[in-house]
């Protein structure tokens, strides 16, 4: 299943939502392509989606969820990739 939260995250003069899959990254990438979200919008475990694409995502089957539910579903599916675990572990 795909989930999207309310567009409340400001950046670049717009508001953004988070789009996730609780099934697989492949499902997430395929769905993001269907709604016209560019691959550069992918960040570790979710896509940042501009507010104007949210209704399209819902129309195509994504469910609205709270931001907390998004994180909970990623964790439950084993798909959460926190930023601190994604950084390089090399030392200077």
Secondary structure, 3 states (H helix, E strand, C coil): CEEECCCCEEECCEEEEEEEECCCHHHHHHHHHHCCCCHHHEECCEEEEEHHHHHHHHHCCCEECCHHHHHHHHHHHCCCCCHHHHCCCCCC
